[in-house]
Amino acid sequence: MSPRIFFSRRPFHRYTLLLAGILAFVPASTATSPGASVMTLQAPKDARLPRAVIDAAGTVHLIFVRGEMKNGNLLYARHEPGESAWSTPEPINSQPETVTGVGPIDGGQIALSGDDRLHVVWFQMSPTRFFYTRSSANGPGFEPQRSIGTENEEGVEAGPAVAADELKNIYVFWHAGAVEDAHRAVSMTVSHDGGTTFNPPRLISAEREGACMCCSLAAATDEAGTVYAAYRGAGENIRRGLRLLTSHDGGQAFSDQLIHPWRFGACPVSTTAMSGTRIAWETNRQIYMADVDQTDAAISPTAKSIYRRKNPAVAVNHRGETLLVWGDGLGWKSGGTLHWQLFDAYGQPMREPGGGTDMIPDGSVPTAIARPDGTFLIIF
């Protein structure tokens, strides 16, 4: 009998494959094994909440927050193949100090669409507004930021999520509402023209499942055009399990599936990550990951944590190997120590967990990408 494949060997969508461009630089540290290797690279000075994608040419595109936590700025930097340093950071938000970066559930999110444009979303806390921009069609920089969603939406603590596909569909998700968590819901707006215009926002999550106010969302698409959004529910203010919204028809209709239950009487301030069809999340101080087709077979890092495993990042290479990254620290604000573990295509650990010496800045998170040679890059 052939061994059971833990992760689906379905083809990954272009967004995942683009995370596998060619990147050459001197890493901060390198771990090697008969399988994939892991490299770490620090984000630019004073950066918080980094998020990254990589294009087909091998350029890493990084966004991050600087400045005041509630009135900060979102910046962009590149790491070109062959270069040893980041490019000079440049602003993304055209209206200064309109970015909430308290961390770890806010800051910006980034996606790369089929026409090689970058799409960035974030929110401002006071007044509450969700913003979107995209990279300029001709030349460097970003277009002026635009408000999407409902103006002055109340009860917002976590930032929006964004996903893009090959057909210029751009999806933005968030949850809001001046109500208790049990009565909140996930909203979505979609652009079918690459971000030029967006449809009016609408609620897409199951009414009775709620949405945890201080927990982040994650979104992705696959090659078939399916769009996914993972969020933490809050049914009856106690059912805090991770849930997955899935649409096979361009965002017209969504199913709403429970991935992992967690009964908890308060908001845990947790984050979720997606890379293609892989999801990574926290439940009760532990990190888990699974494929969207096998959510009943979630796996966790080996070894014992010291404090709380949280704020996961995930990346998948062309062999189906998966890198799971997280922080281990006290409290919601602590970034903790950086850790990671590699898993093969069958979901088995490839070696002992790595890391344990570098510190993630407080209020920040790590991000991870894969390269075509099978190696991985962690930015923190």
N, C-alpha and C positions, 0 to 999 in steps of 0.2 A: 504494500500500500504506500502510495506516495505521501510525503509529509504534508500536513495541513498548512495551507498558506494563510498566515494570520491576516496579512493585509491584502486587499484586492490588487491584482495586477492590471487593473484597468488602465488605459492610457491617461496620463495626467494632462490637464488642459494647458494651454500655452503659457498662462501666468506662472504655473509651476515650472515649466521648462525654461522660461526666461530667467528664473532664479538660478539657472545653471550656466550662466555665461562664463567666459574666460576671465579670470581675475589674477593678476600677478602683483605681489607686493611682499614686503618683509613682515610677517605676522608678529603680533605681540607674543604669542606662544603657539606651539604646535604639538599635537598629540598624534602619534602614528600607530597603525596596527595593520595586520594583513588585509583589513577592509579599508573603510574610509578613514580619512584623517580629519581632525578638527582644528581650526585656527581661530584665534580670538583677536579682535581689533577694537581699540577704544574709539568711541565716537569723539567728535571735536570737543574742545575744552568747554566746560560748563553746559554740555548738552544733557538734556533729560528726555526720557520717553522716546528713544530712537525707534524708527520703523524703516525698513529697507526693502527694495526690490532690485533686481539686476536685469539688464537688457541683453539682447542677443549679441551685442558687441562686447559684453563683459564689463560694462560700467555699472558700478553700484550706485544707486540713487537713494540717498538717505534724507529723511526729514526728522527734525527734533525740536524741542522746546527750549527756549532760553528766557530769562527774565522773571518777573513776578509770577507767582504761581497762579493767581486769579486774573492777571492782566499781563500775560506774557506774549511772546512772539514765536512764530513757527519759521524755522529756517531750513534751507536745503543745501546739501553738499554732495559732491560726486567723488568717487574713488575710481580713477581711470586705470585700465590695465597697464601695468608697468610702473605706475607711480607709487611713491612711498608715503604720500600724505594726502589728506582730504583737500579738495578745492576750497577756496575761500567761501565760507557760508554766505548765502544770499537770502533775502526775506521772501517768504511765501505770502503771508497776509499783507494785503495792500493797505489795510487800515491798522495802524500800529496798536499794539497792546489789546488785541481782541481774541487772544487765545487762552483758554483755561488749561493749565498744566500742573494741577495740584499733584496728580499721580496717585496710584498707577493706572486709573481707569479712564483717563482722559488723554489730552494731547491730540496729535493728529494721526490719521490713518492714510495709507497710500496704496494705490493700485495702478497697474500698467495695462493699457488696453491694446487691442489688436493693431491700432495705428501708431503704436509706440509713444503715446502720450501719457503723461503722469496725471493722475487724478487724486486730489487731496481733500479731505474733509476734517472739520474740527468744530468746536462750539465755544461760545462766549457765555460766561455765567451770568453777568449782570450788565445790560439786560440779556436774557437768554435768547440766543440765536444760533442756528446751525449754518455753517459756512461751507462753501465748495469753491474750488478753483482747479484749473488744469494748466499744464505746461503750454506755453505759447506754440502755435502752429508753425510760426516762422521765426526762428531765432531763440535766444535764451530767455529765461525768466518765466513768470506765470501771469495769467490773466488776472484782472482785478477780481477780488473775492466777491462772491454772490451769496446772498442769504437764501437758503432753501428751507422748506418746511413752513410751519406756522410761526409767525412773528411772536416774540415774547412768550414762548411756551414755558410753562412752569414745571417745577419738580424735576429738573434735569441735573444729574450729577455725573453721569458717564458720557463719554464722547461717542459720536456716531461711527459706523463702520462703512467701508466702501468696497465694492467688487466690480470688476470690469471683464468683458468677454471679447471674443474675436469680432463680433458683429457690431461693435460700438455701443453696446448696451452698458450703461453705468448705473449701478444700484447703490442706493444709500439707505442705511437702516439706523434707527435710534429708538429709544423709549422715553416717554415723558408723561406728565400729568400731575396736577396738584391734588393727588389722591394717595391713599395708602398703596403699598406695593401690590397687594392682591387685586387691585382694580386698574393697574397700569397695563399698557399694551405696547407691542412693537409696531412702529410705523415704518413705511418704506416709500421712497420716491424713486422713479426710474427715468433715465434718459435713453431714448432709442436713437439718438443722433450724436453720440460721442460726447455728451455734456453740454451741447448748445442750448437745449431746452430740457426741462424736467416736467413730468406729469405731476398733478396735485398729489400730495401725500395721502396715504390711507393706512388704516390699521390692518395688520395681517396675522397677528398671533391669536391663539385661541382665547376667548373672552375670560374663561374661568381660570386661566393659568397665571395671570398677573405678569409682572416683570420686576426683577430686583433692581431698585433704584441705583445702588452704588456698585453695580457689577457691569463689566463691559460686554460688548457684543463683538463678534467676528464674522466675516463674510468672505465668500469665495465663489468662483464659477468653475465648471469643468468643460472639457472639449465638446460635450454633447449640448452645451448651452444651459445645463442645469445650474441654478443659483441656490446657494445655501447661506443661511444666517443662523449662527448659534447664539443663544442668550440664556440667562439664568432666570427661571420662573420664580414666582412668589405666590402660588396659589394658597389661599387662606392665610397668607403671611407666614407660612411655615414650610410649604413645599418648595424648597429652594434648589431643586434639581436642574441640571443643564438640559436644555431643549434645543432641537434642531428644526428650523423652518426650511422647507425644500420646495422649489418650484421648477417644473419641467416645461412650462409654457411662457417663459419670458417674464415671469413675475405677475401673471394674471391671477393665479391661484397658488396657495401654499398649504402644504401639510405641516402639522406641528407635532413633533415626536419627542417623547421623553428619552433622553440618552442615559442619564445617570441620576438616580434619586438622591436627595439630601434634605433631611428634615432639620431645619434650623430656624430658630425663632427671631433672628435678626439678620440684617444684611451682612454678608461676610466680606464685602469689598474684594471681590475676586475678578480675575481677568481670564479671557479665553482667547485662543489663537487658532488660525486655520492656515494650512498650506495645501492648496489643491483640495483633495478629498480627505486630508488628515485633519483631525480636530484634537486640540490639547486643552485641558481645563484642570481646575482644582476642585476637589471635594474633600472637605474636612481635613485640611492640612496635608493632603497628598495630591500629587500630580498624576493625571491619567491622559492617555491618548488612544484614539481609535480611528478607523476608516469609517466614512459615512455609511458604507455597506455592511459594516460589522461592529456596530456600536454596542452590541452585547458582549464583545470580546475585548474590552478595554484593558490596557496594560499600564504598569507603573515602573518607575526606576527601581533598581535593586538597591540594596544597602539601606541603612537607617538614617533618617533625617535627624538633624539636631534640633531645629525649631519648626518652622512651618514652610513646607514647599509651596511655592506660589508663582504667579506671573509667568506662565509657561510661554515658550516660543517653540515652533516646530518647523522643520524643513525636510524635504524628501529628495533623494538623488535619483538618477536614471536607473539604478539597480533596484530601486524600491527600498533601500536602506533609509532609515528615519533618524534624524537627530532631534532629541527632546532636550530643551534647555529650560532652566528655572533658577529662581532665587531661593535661598534658605535663610529666613530671618524672622525676627520678632516683630509682631504688630503689623498693621496694614501699611504703615509708612516706610518701614525699613526695606531697602532694596535687598539686603542680605548678601550672602556669598554666592558667587556664580558657580553653577553646577551644570553638567550635561551628561547624557548617556546616548550611545548609539544602539540601534536595534536593526537586525537584518530584516529581509523581506518576509520572514516567517514570524516576526515579532519577538525574536529571541535576542537578549543582550549580546552585543559583539565583544564587549569587555567590561571591566569595572567602570563605574561612573567617573567622569573627569571633573576637573575644577576643584574648587574648595579653597582657593587662595585669593583670587581677585574679588573685589567688592563692587557690587552694583550700587550706583548712587542712590541715596534715599529718595523715595518717591518715583523711582525710575524702574525700567524693565529692560530685559535683553531682547534682541531680535536676531533671527537666524536666516541664512540663505544657503542654497546648494549650488555647486558648480558642476560642469559637465564631466569632469574627470572623477566625480564621485566624492570630492572633498566638500567640507562644510566651512562656513564662516559665521562666527558669532560676533555681533557688535553690541557693546554695552556702555 
